[in-house]
Amino acid sequence: MSSGGGGGGGVAEEVARLWRELPVRVDWAAVAAQCAEVVAAARALVVVPAVRLLVAVSLAMTVMILIEKLFVAAVCLSVRTLRFKPERRYRWLPIGAAGDEEEAGLGAAAAAFPMVLVQIPMFNEREVYKLSIGAACSLDWPSDRVVIQVLDDSTDPVVKDLVEMECQRWKGKGVNIKYEVRLNRKGYKAGALKEGLKHDYVKECEYIAMFDADFQPESDFLLRTIPFLVHNPKIALVQTRWKFVNADECLLTRFQEMSLDYHFKYEQEAGSSVYSFFGFNGTAGVWRIAAINDAGGWKDRTTVEDMDLAVRATLQGWKFVYVGDVKVKSELPSTFKAYRFQQHRWSCGPANLFKKMMVEILENKKVSLWNKIHLWYDFFFVGKIAAHTVTFIYYCLVIPVSVWLPEVQIPLWGVVYVPTVITLLKAVGTPSSFHLVILWVLFENVMSLHRINAAITGLLEAGRVNEWVVTEKLGDGNKTKPATNGSDAVKVIDVELTTPLVPKLKKRRTRFWDKYHYPELFVGTCIIVSGFYDVFYAKKGYYVFLFIQGLAFLVVGFEYIGVCPP
């Protein structure tokens, strides 16, 4: 044993002697200096120019968005100042009223009630099926001139039975209601709507009113919308405004209300007034069946089948009208998980549709150059691509990174003035929530992480491009306080939702590491570190924004927003 140990020690001494006699020595200080030079060269030649390019692109896109918001504000201000309502831009007479039909060349048929189909697509809508079916069955329209079509794709047999029994209950009251199911869910909502049009009784209908399962139209909905289609043969779609019954439930729903109110009150109004185009919202609208057929019908090639149909109908020369005075009650997703899935679909689908139709839009011969520019540049590029891209890259990447690079300077107008104007222009849609504008902006910046990822997924047609997750409803529509006077009280009782008939399944215990959203936690940590660097070294004055923005990412990352699902 001793000889073995001695032999090992002798080998080690020999190796040490040979190492000392080698003519080459490693100067670690020189190696470190050379590495520093390489890093400095890469920083000067690659990093700094790349960040400066991102700054330039971000500022350009920010200016594009500012111009678009100013234009929308100017159009809406003019419309409201001049009281240029849809009833003044288009012919509108009450259905059945005596008028100058002969002068308009419409004949006596225009004065009669046309045949209307009301479609309600459903998928396991346990909490809201009574509300939507009841509201649709309570529409003021001759019972022999309307068909209520419930398209049930439910996979839960218990829910399916409940929906069918509800339809039978209304059928027993004399309502012309049809309960339709299909063998598979091919095409999801688009597939269900397409299949629903194949039934023989639909051939008698001229118009389709569409409502998602959580939407509750007022009883006069058809009386206020159908006249636009009857008296204006070139109009394909009448879109109405969404009104939210649970907007005050939590901060998450308040933020959604602020974003959607701007979309409806300003973006849709401007599109309808100037271009006669806006994206169909998939619900709370009335279509002319002839326009749907002329555009090629429903297609399931993207997750925004409603926008797809609207674009194709526009390229065929059809017009749309937005009627903001008609409001339909609906429910906002109040859990962050449901909201994330919804936003993925709403961001991925338009980007994917833009990729599929960008050439077709430019080559179209049936619409004017002005409308093509609006559709291609304003609606798709600025509204669906640039808005998501610049929000994340500029506010969550470029500004934090610029703190570490003294060579990169961002002009004050691009950091403060222009973003402030854009924010104020968007916040006017919901004056009652104006005090939440800073929190809203911070949350929108956090959500831009998901939206840019979804938009890239749509453009590249990768990963979750065709993912369709139905937005979960918690039945908050029954929180509204209905009127109880007159005959309406009976209608409300019929659709009132009480205790769910099917108990919710117990939620499986979530693993500790699945409770949090790590992309938000990572980005938030990086932004906060950049804030500390700005305080102690860079001193560019961005640290206040960086701290609160980083904190917003952490709050969302730990999911301290929205309500906890039951």
N, C-alpha and C positions, 0 to 999 in steps of 0.2 A: 504493500500500500504506500509506504514511504517512497519507494523508488518511482511508483507511478506518479505520485504528487510532485516528486523532484523533476521527473521528465516533463510534466506539464508546465512547471515553473520555468524550466529551461527553454521551452518553446516560446513562452510568452516574452522572456527576456530577449530571445533572438529576434522576434517580430518587432519589439520596441527598438532594438538596435538598428535594424534595417530601416524602420520609419524615420529614425533620426538622421540616417545617412542619405536619405532621398534628397536629390537636389531641388525638388519642388516643394514649396511651402504655401499653405493656404492662408491668405491675408483676409480674414473675415471682415475687417473694416472696409477693405477695398471692394469686397463682394457686396456689402451692404450699400456702399456708395454707388456701385454700378446698378444695382437694383433700383435705387432711388432715381437715378438718371433715366432708366427705362420707364419707370412709372411717370416721371415728369414729362418725358417725351410723349408717352401715350396720352397723358392728360392734355397736353398742349395740342397734339395733332388729331386726337380722336374725341376725347370726352368733351372738352370745351366746345369745339365746333358742333358736335352733335346736340349738346344742350342748347347752344345758341340757335340752331336750326329748329329745335322744338319750341323755343321761345317765339321765334318768328312765325311758325305755323300756328301756334296757339293764339298769338295776337291777331293773326289774320282771320282765324275762325271765330274769335271773339267779336271782331268787328262785323263779320258776316251775320252772326246771331243778333248783334245790336241793331243792325240795319233791318233785319227781318222783324224784330220786336217793335221797332219804331213804326214800320210800315203797317203792321197789324194794328197797333194802337191808333194810328192815324185813320185807318179805314173804319174801325169800330167807333171812333169818336165822330166821324162824319156821318155814319149810319144813324147813330143815336141823336145827333144834333138835328139832322134833317128828318128824323123819324122815318127812315127808309126801311120799314119793316117788310117781311116777306109778302104780306098781304097787299102791299103797294107795288112790289116788284113783279108779282105774278097775279094772275086772275084767281080770285077766291070768292065763292058763293056758297052759302050753306047747302048741304045736300037736301034736295027736295024743294028748295025755294024757287019761286017763279022768278025768272030773269030773262035776259036777252040771249037765250041759247041759240036761237036761229041766227042771230047776228054773229055769234062766235062760231057758227057752223058745227055745233055739237049735237043738235037734235034733242028730242025729248028724253033720250036715254040718259043724258047728263043730269037730269033732275031727279032720276030715280036712285035708290040705294044700290050701289054695285055689290057684287058678290066678293066677300073678303075672307081670306084664310088667315087665321091667327096661329102661328107656330110657336111652341114652347119646347125647346130641346132640353132634356134632363139627363142627369147621370148621378144616381144615388143621392138625390136631393131630399134627404129625410127631413131636414129642418125647415125647408121653405116650399115644398111642393104644394101645400094647401094655399099658401099666400098667392103664388103665381097663378095657379089654376083658378082660384076663386076670383082674383082680379080680372083675369081674361074673360071669364064667364059672366062677369058683371058689366061688361062694356055695353054702352047704349048703342044698339044697332038692331035692326029687325032680325029676329031669331032665324028666319028662313033665308037671310042674306049673309050669314056668317057661319064659318066652320072653325071650331077650336080644335087644333091638332096637337096633341101631346106626344112628342117623340121621345120615348123612354129608352135610353141605352143602359139603364141600371144593371149592374151585375149582382147586386144584393137581392135575392128573391123576395125577402120580406118587404123591402122598400118598393119593389116592383108591384107586389100585391096591394100595398097601400095606395100607390099612385093610381093603379087600375080601379080600385074601389072608389077613390075620390072622383075619378072620371065618371064612373057609373052613377054615383050620387048626383052629380050635376046633370047627367043625361036623364035621370028620373025626374028632374025638375023642368024638362023640356028644352035643355040646351043641346044644340047640335055639336057634340064633342066626340072626337075620335081618339082612341088610345092606340098608338102604333108602336110596335117593337120590330127589331130586325135581328137576324141571326148572329151578326158580328158587329164590332165597332169600327169597321174599316173607314178610314177618313175622319174619325172622331165627329166633331160637330158638323163639319162640312159634309161628311158622308151621310149623317142623319138628315140634314136639311135637303140634300139632293134626293135621298130615298123618299122623303116625305112628299116631294113634288110628283112622284110617279103614280100616285093613287088616282083613280078615275074621277073622284069627286073634285079633285083640284082643278080639273080642266074647266070647270064652270066658274072658277075664281079669276078675278082680274088683278087683285092686289094681295100682298102678304104683309101682315104686321108681325114682327118678330120680337120676342121677349125672352131673355134668359130666365132661369128658374127663380132668381131672387128679385125680379123686377115686377113692380105693381103699378100698372097704368091707371090713371083716373078714368072714371066711367065715360067721359066725353073725349077720350083720346082719338078714336076713329072720326068722330064728328069734326074735330079740329085739324086733322091731318089729311084725310082722304080727299077733301075738296081741291087741294093743290094738285093732286094727280088727275082727278076727274077733269078739271078745267084747263090743264096745261099738259098736252100730250107729249111734250119733250122732257118733262120731269120724270126721272126714274126712281128717285129716292127722296123721302121726307124723313130727316133725322131730327129727333127731339133731344132735349137736355136731360141729363141724369141728375136726380136729387137724392142725397144720401141720408138714410134714416139713422145711421150710427156714427155720423161724423164726429160727435163729441165724446165718443167712447174712450179714446186714449190719444196720445200724441201721434201715434202712427196713422190713425184715421184722420186726424186733423191735417197732417202733412199731405195725405192723399187728396183730401178735399181741396187744399190750396192748389195743388198741381192740376187736378181735373177741372176745377172751376175756371182756371185760366184757359185750359184747352177748349172748354165748351163756350165760355162767354166771349172769348177773343179769337182764338185760332179758327174754330169752326165758323164763327160769325163772319170773319174776314174772308175765309175761303168761299163761303156761300155767296157773299156779297160781290166779290170781285171776279172770282174765277168760276163760280158755280161748281167748285170741286172741293171736297174734303174727304178724309178717310171715314168710311162707314164704321161705326163703333160696334157692329155685330148684334146690337139689341136696341130696343126702344126706337125702331125705325119702321117705315112702311115702304115696300118696294113694289114697283110695277112688274108683274110676272113676265111681260113681254120683254122688258129690259134685261131681266136675268137671263132669259133664253137667248137674247141677242148677243149678250156678252159671253156666252159659252157655258152658262150655268155655274154651279158651285164646283170648286176644285180644291183638292186636299194637298196640293204640292208644297204648301207652307203652313205654319201654325197661325197665320192671320188670313184665314179664308175670307173674312169680311172686307179687309183692305184690298185683297186680290180682286174680288168681284167689283169693288168700287172703281179701281184703276181700269179694269177691262171695260166696264160700262162707260167710263169717261172717254176712253179711246174710241168708242163707237159713236161718240157725239151726244150722249145723254147728259142731262143736267141734274144737279142735286140742289136741294133747298134745306137749310137748317132753320128750325122754328124753336127758338130759345124760350118762348113763352109757354110752351108745353113741356111740363116736367114729369118725369117718371121716377118713382121712388125705387131705390135699390140699396144694396148692402155693400159696404167696403170690407175687404179682408182685414181682420183685426189681429191676426197672428202674423208674426214676421215670416214664418215659414211659408204661409200661403202667399204673402205679398212677394217674396223672392221668386217663387215659381211663376207668378203672374207677370212680374217684370221681365223675367227671362223670356217668356213667350212674346211679350209686347216689344222687346228690343231685338230679339233674334229674328222673329218673323219678318218685320219690315226690311231689315238688312238683306235677308235671303230673297225676299220678293224683289227688292231693288236690283240685285244681281241678275235675277231671272228676266226682268222686264226693262232694264236700262236701254238696251238697243231697240227693243220694240217701241218704246216711248219716243225715241228720237226719230225712228223711221215712219211713225204714224202720219197719215195724210188727212185724217178726218178732224183733227183739232188744230187750233191756231198755234203759231210759234209761241205766242205769249203764254198760252196754257201749257204747252210742252215744257217751257222754261220753268214755270211754276212747279209743275209736277216733278220734273227731274231734279232741278236745283233746290228749290225752296222746300217742297214737301219731303222729298227723300233725302237729299244730300245734307242740307242744313238741319232739317228737323229730326231725321232718324239716324244720321251717321255723325255729322260734325258735333251736334249737341252732346252726345254721349262721349265722344272722343276727347273733345277739348276740356270737358268738365274734369275728367280724371287726370289726363296728362298734364294739364296746366296747374290745377289747384292741388293735386295730390302727388305729383311727381316733379314737375319743373320747378315750382316755387321751393319745395323742400330741398331739392338737389342744388339749386342756385345758391343756397346758404353756404355750401361747402366749396363753391367756386367763386372767388373774388372777381375773376375775369368776366363773369356773366352778370349783366345788369338788366333788370326788367323795368321799363318806364313806369312811372307812377300812375299814368292814365290807364295802363293795362292791368295794374294790380288793384286799383281802388275805384277810379271814376267809372270806367265802362262796366265792370261787373256790378257796381252799385246801381247804375241806371237799369241794366238788364233785370236785376233782382226786383227793383221797385216796379218795373213795368209788368212783371209776372205776378207780383203780390197783390196788385189791385183787384184781381179776380175774386179774392175773399177778404174784404176789408175787416171783417170781424176777427180774423186771425192775424192781423198785421203785426201784432206784438210778438208773434212767434216766428217772424221772418228770418231772424238769424239762425235759430235752431233748425228751421226748415231748410235753409241753404246748406248748413253743415250736413244734415241728413241726406240731402240730394247729392252732395259730393261723395258721401259714403256709398250710396246706391250706384253711383257712376262706375264703381269697380265692377259690379255685376253687369251693368248695362253695356259697358265697353266689351266685356268678355262675351256677352251674348251677341252683340253686334258682329264681333270678329267671327264667332262661331257661325253666324248666319252667312256672312260674306264668303267664308271658306267652306261652308257646308260640311262642317266637322262635328264630331261628338254629339251633343244634345240638340242638333239643329231641328229635328222633327219631334222633340219631346213635347208631349201634351199632358199636363197635369191639371185637372179640373180644380179651379179655385175653391177652397173649402169655405162653406157658409156656416155660420153659427146660429142662424135664425134670428138675427137682430132686427129683422123687419117687424117682428111682433111687438117691438118696444114703442112703435109709434102709437099715438093716441088718436084713434079714429073719431070722426064725427058721429054723433048718435041721434041726429035729428031726422025726422021723416023716414022715408022708405030706405034710405041708405043704411040705417042701423041694421036692417035685416041682412044686407049684403056683407057688412063688416063681420057680423056674427058667423056667417057662412065661411069666411076665409080666415077667421082668427085662429092662430096657432097657439095651442096651450102646451101642456107637458108633452115632450116627444113620445110618440107611441112605441118607438124602439129604443131601448136603453143603449147608450154609447158603450162601445167596447172598451175594456180597460186598456189603458195605454201601456205598452211594453216598457219595462224599465230601461231608460237610456243609459248607455255607458258614459262614464265620466268624460272621456276624451271626445265623445260625440256631441256634447252639449254646447260646444263653442264653435265659432266661425273663425278659423285660423287665418285666412287671408286678411280679414279686417284687423285681427289682432296684430299681425305682422306689419301691415301698412301703418296702423296707428302707432305702433312702437317706433318705427322708423321716423315718422313725422315728429313725434315728441323728442326723439334724440336730436333731430335737426333743429328743433326749437331750442334745446339746451345749448347746442353749438352756436346758434345765433346769439344767444344771451352772453356767452362767455368769450367768444372769439370773433365771429363774423360781424355782429352788431349791425345787421341790415334792417332790423326793426320788424322782421316777419314773425317773431317768436310768439306774439299774442295769437295771431291766426293759427300758427302751427300747433300751439298747445291745445286750443279749443277744438281744432279739427282732428288732431290725434286723439283727443279724449272722446270725440264723437265716434271715431272708428272703434275705440275700445268698448264703448257702451253698446254699440251694435254687435261687436264681436262676442261679447258676453251675453247678448240677446236680452238686454235690459230695455226692450222697447216692444210695444204691442201688448196684447193680453195673452195669458197662458191658456191654451185650449183646454176645455173641460175633459 
